Amino acid sequence: MMVMILERVPPSLKGDLSRWLVEVTTGVYVGHASALVRDLLWDKCVRYVYRGRCYQLFRTNNEQGFEIRMHGDVGKAIVDFDGLQLMAFKDSRWLAFQQAELEAGSMKAQNDT
């Protein structure tokens, strides 16, 4: 089972998805596809989403039983927490955390040389 959610995307992309999935409401597509088709559909969405956004949720063999992908103008980020995918809101604390991670990574790289 796979769910794809599209917002502010070209109509041609919605048409391409409707070949493989059923549009249950505006921008929400549901269906079953092989892993290859699922990945190809995701690649196509990533290629054609400019200012919009797309989400893909699909069944997989992990603790939660599903995986989430996001692309585009999204105010959230997926954070892996001991194998669980959690949603983090990108606010000022998120930006400070990201900056600290970048600085720690650059300091580690300097110490390794």
DRENVEX-892244 format. One record per residue (C-alpha): residue in one letter; x, y, z. Coordinates in steps of 0.2 Angstrom, whole numbers. Layout:
N
<'A' <X Y Z>> ...
//
This chain:
113
<'M' <0 0 0>> <'M' <6 17 -4>> <'V' <0 35 -2>> <'M' <6 50 -11>> <'I' <0 68 -6>> <'L' <4 82 -19>> <'E' <2 101 -16>> <'R' <4 114 -29>> <'V' <11 103 -42>> <'P' <9 104 -61>> <'P' <-7 95 -68>> <'S' <4 84 -79>> <'L' <11 76 -63>> <'K' <-6 73 -56>> <'G' <-10 64 -73>> <'D' <5 53 -72>> <'L' <1 48 -54>> <'S' <-17 44 -59>> <'R' <-11 31 -71>> <'W' <-4 20 -56>> <'L' <-14 26 -41>> <'V' <-32 32 -37>> <'E' <-35 50 -32>> <'V' <-46 48 -17>> <'T' <-47 67 -14>> <'T' <-38 82 -22>> <'G' <-20 78 -22>> <'V' <-21 62 -12>> <'Y' <-17 46 -21>> <'V' <-18 28 -15>> <'G' <-13 12 -22>> <'H' <-2 -3 -23>> <'A' <14 -3 -33>> <'S' <30 -13 -34>> <'A' <46 -5 -25>> <'L' <53 0 -42>> <'V' <37 9 -48>> <'R' <36 17 -31>> <'D' <53 24 -32>> <'L' <51 29 -50>> <'L' <35 39 -45>> <'W' <45 47 -31>> <'D' <59 52 -43>> <'K' <46 60 -55>> <'C' <38 70 -41>> <'V' <55 76 -35>> <'R' <59 81 -53>> <'Y' <43 91 -56>> <'V' <39 99 -39>> <'Y' <46 117 -40>> <'R' <36 127 -27>> <'G' <25 114 -21>> <'R' <27 99 -10>> <'C' <25 80 -10>> <'Y' <24 66 3>> <'Q' <25 48 0>> <'L' <20 35 13>> <'F' <23 16 10>> <'R' <23 0 19>> <'T' <39 -7 24>> <'N' <47 -20 36>> <'N' <52 -9 51>> <'E' <46 -5 68>> <'Q' <32 7 63>> <'G' <27 -3 48>> <'F' <29 11 36>> <'E' <41 24 29>> <'I' <38 43 25>> <'R' <47 53 12>> <'M' <45 72 10>> <'H' <51 84 -3>> <'G' <48 103 -7>> <'D' <42 118 3>> <'V' <40 108 19>> <'G' <40 116 37>> <'K' <44 99 44>> <'A' <58 87 44>> <'I' <59 68 47>> <'V' <70 63 61>> <'D' <76 46 64>> <'F' <75 42 83>> <'D' <81 24 86>> <'G' <73 18 71>> <'L' <57 27 73>> <'Q' <53 41 60>> <'L' <47 57 70>> <'M' <41 74 63>> <'A' <51 89 69>> <'F' <45 106 65>> <'K' <57 118 58>> <'D' <57 133 69>> <'S' <71 144 77>> <'R' <76 129 89>> <'W' <78 118 73>> <'L' <89 130 64>> <'A' <100 132 80>> <'F' <101 113 81>> <'Q' <106 112 63>> <'Q' <119 126 64>> <'A' <127 117 79>> <'E' <127 100 70>> <'L' <136 109 55>> <'E' <149 117 67>> <'A' <152 101 76>> <'G' <154 92 59>> <'S' <166 105 52>> <'M' <176 104 69>> <'K' <177 85 68>> <'A' <183 87 50>> <'Q' <197 99 55>> <'N' <202 87 70>> <'D' <203 72 58>> <'T' <216 81 47>> 
//
